[in-house]
Amino acid sequence: MLASSLRLAPSGHTRRFAPGETLLRAVRLADGLARYDFFTSSERVSATSGGVIVNIPVNAMTTAAMACIQRITLYPIKSLDGVSVGQARIAPGGSLEHDRAFAVVDTQGKFVNGKRLAEVHRLRAHFDLDTHTVTISDSGTSAPQRFRLDRDLEQMAAWLGGFFGFPVAIRQDPRAGFPDDTDASGPTVISAATLAAVSAWFPGATPQDMQLRFRTNLEISGVPAFWEDRLFGEAGTLVDFNVGGVAFEGVNPCQRCVVPARHPRSGIEEAGFQKTLATKREQTLPSWAARSRFNHYYRLAVNTRIPPSEAGKTLRVGDKVTILGVRRAKQ
């Protein structure tokens, strides 16, 4: 978060930075004083001027002035590749328009996804939302097949059935899509710094690798790692926050499945991935996170809800993220 500006005499003053604090900028003011703005992960900020300790309370729910949306990723067909977009409209059911709007199911109506079948990771999908088309291939080993999402669902199902070796169908729900967490069906949120921090736990991994593994919708820049853990509170509460002009409710830390443990392109499972993530997550859980929400630590990113009143509004890359406060959830 960004602390309140510090106004200190520039001559003879000192500034001691605590762990987790990073100087953002120093500005000389017209009245002969200096203003210091800095990020901090602590609950209080201390500074000295002329030997006097100045403690500046920082509201734990204050957002960083630089917090903004860096990336919006939609996954038009559940479990297949995503597509980055510059903006996304809120669907009537509280999801992002086009996100998980389609799903592949078997003859019993069960999802055919990465949780069930590692083979899903071999599929490459390239979307053109303007022309309502998707081009699918088997990791380059088969000729790419192009389908229109507004009229070729049966043909696409037949091709996918041949790939999986059993009959499948394509379902569509443009109103709410097919989220994993139906109680918190809004976009999932993570920070760019979190992806960088987590990638450092796995030799050879990159932040882009983690983005592909965790498949989140909204990526925030300008904040420290795990800042998104401010977007949920204790059980029975919601965190209200805005992204641009869109109201959100932060619900809970996202419980992960087997998918992040697999290489996003080959589907080969990385030994010890889940254990390493859970162990490191527990060790690095920030002070602002509601630890009671972690019955286990294999959780990363935040599940959200978007109220019905926000349907039709638009999120854009560059939108600021502002935390408003915590309230009790309605029973």
BELGIRA-V348661 format. One record per pair of residues at least 24 apart in sequence whose ideal C-beta (glycine too) atoms are under 10 Angstrom apart, sorted by the first residue. I is the first residue (numbers start at 1). GAP is how many residues later the second one is. If there is no record, write none. Layout:
# BELGIRA-V348661
((I | GAP) (I | GAP))
This chain:
# BELGIRA-V348661
((1 | 38) (1 | 39) (1 | 40) (1 | 41) (1 | 42) (1 | 44) (1 | 57) (1 | 58) (1 | 59) (1 | 60) (1 | 61) (1 | 62) (1 | 63) (1 | 64) (1 | 65) (1 | 66) (1 | 222) (1 | 223) (1 | 226) (1 | 229) (1 | 287) (1 | 322) (2 | 35) (2 | 36) (2 | 37) (2 | 38) (2 | 56) (2 | 60) (2 | 61) (2 | 62) (2 | 63) (2 | 64) (2 | 65) (2 | 220) (2 | 221) (3 | 33) (3 | 34) (3 | 35) (3 | 36) (3 | 37) (3 | 39) (3 | 41) (3 | 42) (3 | 44) (3 | 53) (3 | 54) (3 | 55) (3 | 59) (3 | 61) (3 | 62) (4 | 31) (4 | 33) (4 | 41) (4 | 52) (4 | 53) (4 | 54) (4 | 55) (4 | 58) (5 | 24) (5 | 29) (5 | 30) (5 | 31) (5 | 32) (5 | 33) (5 | 51) (6 | 27) (6 | 28) (6 | 29) (6 | 30) (6 | 31) (6 | 32) (6 | 39) (6 | 40) (6 | 41) (6 | 43) (6 | 48) (6 | 50) (7 | 24) (7 | 26) (7 | 27) (7 | 28) (7 | 29) (7 | 40) (7 | 42) (7 | 47) (8 | 25) (8 | 26) (8 | 27) (8 | 28) (8 | 39) (8 | 40) (8 | 41) (8 | 42) (8 | 46) (9 | 24) (9 | 25) (9 | 40) (9 | 41) (10 | 24) (10 | 26) (10 | 39) (11 | 39) (12 | 37) (12 | 38) (12 | 39) (13 | 34) (13 | 35) (13 | 36) (13 | 37) (13 | 38) (13 | 39) (14 | 33) (14 | 34) (14 | 35) (14 | 36) (14 | 37) (15 | 31) (15 | 32) (15 | 33) (15 | 34) (16 | 30) (16 | 31) (16 | 32) (16 | 37) (17 | 28) (17 | 29) (17 | 30) (18 | 24) (18 | 26) (18 | 27) (18 | 28) (20 | 204) (20 | 266) (20 | 267) (21 | 24) (21 | 25) (21 | 203) (22 | 202) (24 | 40) (24 | 41) (24 | 42) (24 | 198) (37 | 28) (37 | 29) (39 | 25) (39 | 26) (39 | 27) (39 | 183) (39 | 184) (39 | 185) (39 | 188) (40 | 24) (40 | 184) (41 | 182) (41 | 183) (41 | 184) (41 | 185) (41 | 186) (41 | 245) (41 | 246) (41 | 247) (42 | 245) (42 | 246) (43 | 244) (43 | 245) (59 | 264) (59 | 266) (60 | 170) (60 | 227) (60 | 228) (60 | 263) (60 | 266) (61 | 169) (61 | 170) (61 | 172) (61 | 178) (61 | 179) (61 | 180) (61 | 227) (61 | 261) (61 | 262) (61 | 263) (61 | 264) (61 | 265) (62 | 168) (62 | 260) (62 | 261) (63 | 157) (63 | 159) (63 | 160) (63 | 164) (63 | 167) (63 | 168) (63 | 178) (63 | 179) (63 | 257) (63 | 258) (63 | 259) (63 | 260) (63 | 261) (64 | 127) (64 | 156) (64 | 157) (64 | 158) (64 | 159) (64 | 160) (64 | 163) (64 | 166) (64 | 256) (64 | 257) (64 | 258) (64 | 259) (65 | 157) (65 | 255) (65 | 257) (66 | 154) (66 | 155) (66 | 156) (66 | 157) (66 | 254) (66 | 255) (67 | 124) (67 | 153) (67 | 154) (67 | 155) (67 | 156) (67 | 160) (67 | 161) (67 | 163) (67 | 174) (67 | 176) (67 | 252) (67 | 253) (67 | 254) (67 | 255) (67 | 256) (68 | 152) (68 | 153) (68 | 154) (68 | 155) (68 | 175) (68 | 176) (68 | 248) (68 | 249) (68 | 250) (68 | 251) (68 | 252) (68 | 253) (68 | 254) (69 | 118) (69 | 120) (69 | 148) (69 | 149) (69 | 150) (69 | 151) (69 | 152) (69 | 153) (69 | 174) (69 | 175) (69 | 246) (69 | 247) (69 | 248) (69 | 249) (69 | 250) (69 | 251) (69 | 252) (70 | 121) (70 | 122) (70 | 148) (70 | 149) (70 | 150) (70 | 151) (70 | 152) (70 | 247) (70 | 248) (71 | 119) (71 | 121) (71 | 124) (71 | 140) (71 | 145) (71 | 146) (71 | 147) (71 | 148) (71 | 149) (71 | 150) (71 | 246) (72 | 24) (72 | 27) (72 | 115) (72 | 145) (72 | 146) (72 | 147) (72 | 171) (72 | 243) (72 | 244) (72 | 245) (72 | 247) (73 | 26) (73 | 114) (73 | 115) (73 | 138) (73 | 139) (73 | 142) (73 | 143) (73 | 144) (73 | 145) (73 | 146) (74 | 24) (74 | 25) (74 | 26) (74 | 27) (74 | 53) (74 | 55) (74 | 103) (74 | 113) (74 | 143) (75 | 24) (75 | 25) (75 | 26) (75 | 27) (75 | 50) (75 | 52) (75 | 102) (75 | 103) (75 | 140) (75 | 141) (75 | 142) (76 | 24) (76 | 25) (76 | 26) (76 | 49) (76 | 51) (76 | 53) (76 | 56) (76 | 58) (76 | 73) (76 | 101) (77 | 24) (77 | 25) (77 | 26) (77 | 27) (77 | 46) (77 | 48) (77 | 50) (77 | 57) (77 | 59) (77 | 72) (77 | 79) (77 | 83) (77 | 93) (77 | 95) (77 | 101) (78 | 24) (78 | 25) (78 | 26) (78 | 27) (78 | 33) (78 | 34) (78 | 35) (78 | 36) (78 | 42) (78 | 93) (78 | 95) (78 | 99) (78 | 100) (78 | 101) (78 | 102) (79 | 24) (79 | 25) (79 | 32) (79 | 33) (79 | 34) (79 | 35) (79 | 36) (79 | 37) (79 | 38) (79 | 41) (79 | 42) (79 | 44) (79 | 46) (79 | 99) (79 | 136) (79 | 180) (80 | 24) (80 | 33) (80 | 34) (80 | 40) (80 | 41) (80 | 43) (80 | 44) (80 | 45) (80 | 46) (80 | 47) (80 | 54) (80 | 56) (80 | 80) (81 | 40) (81 | 42) (81 | 43) (81 | 44) (81 | 45) (81 | 46) (81 | 53) (81 | 55) (81 | 131) (81 | 134) (81 | 183) (81 | 184) (82 | 43) (82 | 45) (82 | 129) (82 | 130) (82 | 133) (82 | 134) (82 | 135) (83 | 42) (83 | 43) (83 | 44) (83 | 45) (83 | 46) (83 | 51) (84 | 127) (84 | 135) (84 | 233) (85 | 42) (85 | 44) (85 | 230) (85 | 231) (85 | 232) (86 | 229) (86 | 230) (86 | 231) (86 | 232) (87 | 157) (87 | 227) (87 | 228) (87 | 229) (87 | 230) (87 | 231) (87 | 232) (88 | 41) (88 | 99) (88 | 129) (88 | 130) (88 | 158) (88 | 226) (88 | 227) (88 | 228) (88 | 229) (89 | 157) (89 | 222) (89 | 223) (89 | 224) (89 | 225) (89 | 226) (90 | 96) (90 | 97) (90 | 156) (90 | 157) (90 | 216) (90 | 217) (90 | 218) (90 | 219) (90 | 220) (90 | 221) (90 | 222) (90 | 223) (90 | 224) (90 | 225) (91 | 82) (91 | 83) (91 | 84) (91 | 85) (91 | 86) (91 | 94) (91 | 215) (91 | 219) (91 | 220) (91 | 221) (92 | 82) (92 | 83) (92 | 84) (92 | 216) (92 | 218) (92 | 219) (92 | 220) (93 | 80) (93 | 81) (93 | 82) (93 | 83) (93 | 84) (93 | 86) (93 | 92) (93 | 93) (93 | 213) (93 | 215) (93 | 218) (94 | 81) (94 | 82) (94 | 83) (94 | 85) (94 | 90) (94 | 91) (94 | 92) (94 | 93) (94 | 154) (94 | 155) (94 | 210) (94 | 211) (94 | 212) (94 | 213) (94 | 214) (94 | 216) (94 | 217) (95 | 78) (95 | 79) (95 | 80) (95 | 81) (95 | 82) (95 | 83) (95 | 84) (95 | 90) (95 | 91) (95 | 92) (95 | 122) (95 | 210) (95 | 211) (96 | 81) (96 | 90) (96 | 91) (96 | 121) (96 | 122) (96 | 210) (96 | 218) (96 | 219) (97 | 32) (97 | 77) (97 | 78) (97 | 80) (97 | 214) (97 | 215) (97 | 217) (97 | 218) (98 | 29) (98 | 31) (98 | 34) (98 | 51) (98 | 76) (98 | 79) (99 | 77) (99 | 78) (99 | 79) (99 | 80) (99 | 86) (99 | 87) (99 | 88) (99 | 89) (99 | 118) (100 | 73) (100 | 76) (100 | 77) (100 | 78) (100 | 79) (100 | 80) (100 | 85) (100 | 117) (101 | 48) (101 | 70) (101 | 71) (101 | 72) (101 | 73) (101 | 74) (101 | 75) (101 | 76) (101 | 77) (102 | 32) (102 | 47) (102 | 51) (102 | 54) (102 | 68) (102 | 69) (102 | 70) (102 | 71) (102 | 72) (102 | 75) (102 | 76) (103 | 65) (103 | 66) (103 | 67) (103 | 68) (103 | 69) (103 | 70) (103 | 74) (103 | 75) (104 | 52) (104 | 53) (104 | 56) (104 | 57) (104 | 60) (104 | 64) (104 | 65) (104 | 66) (104 | 67) (104 | 74) (105 | 52) (105 | 63) (105 | 64) (105 | 65) (105 | 66) (105 | 73) (106 | 55) (106 | 58) (106 | 60) (106 | 61) (106 | 62) (106 | 63) (107 | 54) (107 | 59) (107 | 60) (107 | 61) (107 | 62) (109 | 60) (109 | 62) (111 | 60) (111 | 67) (111 | 69) (112 | 48) (112 | 49) (112 | 52) (112 | 54) (112 | 56) (112 | 57) (113 | 65) (113 | 67) (113 | 144) (113 | 146) (114 | 101) (114 | 143) (114 | 144) (114 | 145) (114 | 146) (114 | 148) (114 | 150) (114 | 153) (115 | 65) (115 | 142) (115 | 143) (115 | 144) (116 | 142) (117 | 47) (117 | 150) (118 | 140) (118 | 141) (118 | 144) (118 | 145) (118 | 148) (118 | 149) (118 | 150) (118 | 151) (119 | 44) (119 | 45) (119 | 46) (119 | 148) (120 | 40) (120 | 43) (120 | 44) (120 | 139) (120 | 142) (120 | 147) (121 | 91) (121 | 138) (121 | 141) (121 | 142) (121 | 143) (121 | 144) (121 | 145) (121 | 146) (121 | 147) (122 | 41) (122 | 143) (122 | 144) (122 | 145) (123 | 37) (123 | 40) (123 | 41) (123 | 142) (123 | 144) (124 | 141) (136 | 24) (136 | 27) (137 | 26) (138 | 24) (138 | 25) (139 | 126) (139 | 127) (139 | 128) (175 | 136) (179 | 124) (180 | 35) (180 | 74) (180 | 75) (180 | 77) (180 | 79) (180 | 123) (181 | 70) (181 | 71) (181 | 73) (181 | 74) (181 | 122) (181 | 123) (181 | 124) (183 | 68) (183 | 69) (183 | 120) (183 | 122) (184 | 48) (184 | 54) (184 | 65) (184 | 66) (184 | 67) (184 | 68) (184 | 70) (184 | 118) (184 | 119) (184 | 120) (184 | 121) (184 | 122) (185 | 66) (185 | 118) (185 | 119) (185 | 120) (185 | 121) (186 | 31) (186 | 32) (186 | 60) (186 | 62) (186 | 63) (186 | 64) (186 | 65) (186 | 116) (186 | 117) (186 | 118) (186 | 119) (186 | 120) (186 | 121) (186 | 124) (187 | 29) (187 | 30) (187 | 31) (187 | 56) (187 | 59) (187 | 61) (187 | 114) (187 | 115) (187 | 116) (187 | 117) (187 | 118) (187 | 119) (187 | 128) (188 | 26) (188 | 27) (188 | 28) (188 | 29) (188 | 30) (188 | 31) (188 | 40) (188 | 66) (188 | 112) (188 | 113) (188 | 114) (188 | 115) (188 | 116) (189 | 27) (189 | 28) (189 | 29) (189 | 30) (189 | 31) (189 | 38) (189 | 39) (189 | 42) (189 | 43) (189 | 52) (189 | 54) (189 | 59) (189 | 61) (189 | 65) (189 | 112) (189 | 113) (189 | 114) (189 | 115) (189 | 132) (190 | 24) (190 | 25) (190 | 26) (190 | 27) (190 | 28) (190 | 29) (190 | 30) (190 | 35) (190 | 36) (190 | 37) (190 | 38) (190 | 64) (190 | 110) (190 | 111) (190 | 112) (191 | 25) (191 | 27) (191 | 28) (191 | 29) (191 | 30) (191 | 31) (191 | 32) (191 | 33) (191 | 34) (191 | 35) (191 | 36) (191 | 37) (191 | 38) (191 | 110) (191 | 111) (191 | 130) (192 | 27) (192 | 28) (192 | 29) (192 | 30) (192 | 31) (192 | 33) (192 | 35) (193 | 26) (193 | 27) (193 | 28) (193 | 29) (193 | 30) (193 | 31) (193 | 32) (193 | 33) (193 | 34) (193 | 35) (194 | 25) (194 | 26) (194 | 29) (194 | 30) (194 | 31) (194 | 32) (194 | 33) (194 | 34) (194 | 35) (194 | 106) (194 | 107) (195 | 24) (195 | 30) (195 | 105) (195 | 106) (196 | 29) (197 | 27) (197 | 28) (197 | 29) (197 | 83) (197 | 87) (198 | 27) (198 | 28) (198 | 62) (198 | 78) (198 | 79) (198 | 82) (198 | 83) (198 | 86) (198 | 102) (200 | 25) (200 | 80) (201 | 72) (201 | 75) (201 | 76) (201 | 78) (201 | 79) (201 | 80) (201 | 82) (201 | 83) (202 | 68) (202 | 70) (202 | 71) (202 | 74) (202 | 75) (202 | 78) (205 | 65) (205 | 68) (208 | 56) (209 | 54) (209 | 55) (209 | 56) (210 | 50) (210 | 54) (210 | 90) (211 | 53) (212 | 48) (212 | 51) (212 | 52) (212 | 53) (213 | 43) (213 | 46) (213 | 47) (213 | 48) (213 | 49) (213 | 50) (213 | 51) (213 | 57) (213 | 60) (213 | 64) (213 | 87) (214 | 40) (214 | 42) (214 | 45) (214 | 46) (214 | 50) (214 | 63) (214 | 86) (214 | 87) (215 | 44) (215 | 45) (215 | 49) (215 | 86) (216 | 38) (216 | 84) (216 | 85) (216 | 86) (217 | 84) (217 | 87) (217 | 98) (218 | 25) (218 | 30) (218 | 83) (218 | 84) (218 | 86) (218 | 97) (218 | 99) (218 | 101) (218 | 103) (219 | 82) (219 | 98) (220 | 99) (220 | 100) (220 | 101) (221 | 96) (221 | 97) (221 | 100) (222 | 98) (222 | 99) (223 | 98) (224 | 62) (225 | 59) (225 | 61) (226 | 55) (226 | 58) (226 | 59) (226 | 60) (226 | 62) (226 | 63) (226 | 74) (227 | 59) (227 | 61) (227 | 94) (227 | 96) (228 | 25) (228 | 26) (228 | 61) (228 | 72) (228 | 73) (228 | 74) (228 | 76) (228 | 93) (229 | 24) (229 | 56) (229 | 57) (229 | 58) (229 | 59) (229 | 60) (229 | 61) (229 | 62) (229 | 64) (229 | 65) (229 | 70) (229 | 71) (229 | 72) (229 | 73) (230 | 56) (230 | 58) (230 | 59) (230 | 60) (230 | 72) (230 | 93) (230 | 96) (231 | 70) (231 | 71) (231 | 72) (231 | 73) (231 | 90) (231 | 92) (232 | 57) (232 | 58) (232 | 61) (232 | 70) (232 | 71) (232 | 72) (232 | 94) (233 | 55) (233 | 56) (233 | 57) (233 | 59) (233 | 60) (233 | 92) (233 | 93) (233 | 94) (233 | 95) (233 | 96) (234 | 56) (234 | 57) (234 | 58) (234 | 59) (234 | 92) (234 | 94) (235 | 55) (235 | 57) (235 | 58) (235 | 94) (236 | 92) (236 | 93) (236 | 95) (237 | 53) (237 | 56) (237 | 89) (237 | 90) (237 | 91) (237 | 92) (238 | 66) (238 | 67) (238 | 87) (238 | 88) (238 | 89) (238 | 90) (238 | 91) (238 | 92) (239 | 51) (239 | 63) (239 | 65) (239 | 84) (239 | 85) (239 | 86) (239 | 87) (239 | 88) (240 | 67) (240 | 82) (240 | 83) (240 | 84) (240 | 85) (240 | 86) (240 | 87) (241 | 61) (241 | 63) (241 | 80) (241 | 81) (241 | 82) (241 | 83) (241 | 84) (242 | 68) (242 | 77) (242 | 78) (242 | 79) (242 | 80) (242 | 81) (242 | 82) (243 | 61) (243 | 63) (243 | 67) (243 | 70) (243 | 72) (243 | 73) (243 | 76) (243 | 77) (243 | 78) (243 | 79) (244 | 69) (244 | 70) (244 | 71) (244 | 72) (244 | 73) (244 | 74) (244 | 75) (244 | 76) (244 | 77) (244 | 78) (245 | 65) (245 | 68) (245 | 69) (245 | 70) (245 | 71) (245 | 74) (245 | 75) (246 | 60) (246 | 61) (246 | 63) (246 | 64) (246 | 67) (246 | 68) (246 | 69) (246 | 70) (246 | 73) (247 | 58) (247 | 59) (247 | 60) (247 | 62) (247 | 63) (247 | 66) (247 | 77) (248 | 54) (248 | 56) (248 | 57) (248 | 58) (248 | 59) (248 | 62) (248 | 67) (248 | 73) (248 | 74) (248 | 75) (248 | 76) (249 | 54) (249 | 55) (249 | 56) (249 | 57) (249 | 58) (249 | 78) (249 | 80) (250 | 52) (250 | 53) (250 | 54) (250 | 55) (250 | 73) (250 | 76) (251 | 42) (251 | 51) (251 | 52) (251 | 53) (251 | 54) (251 | 78) (252 | 38) (252 | 41) (252 | 42) (252 | 47) (252 | 50) (252 | 51) (252 | 52) (253 | 28) (253 | 32) (253 | 36) (253 | 37) (253 | 40) (253 | 41) (253 | 44) (253 | 45) (253 | 46) (253 | 47) (253 | 48) (253 | 49) (253 | 50) (254 | 44) (254 | 45) (254 | 46) (254 | 47) (254 | 48) (254 | 49) (254 | 50) (255 | 39) (255 | 40) (255 | 41) (255 | 43) (255 | 44) (255 | 45) (255 | 46) (255 | 48) (256 | 25) (256 | 40) (256 | 42) (256 | 43) (256 | 44) (256 | 45) (257 | 41) (260 | 38) (260 | 40) (261 | 37) (273 | 25) (274 | 24) (290 | 36) (305 | 24))
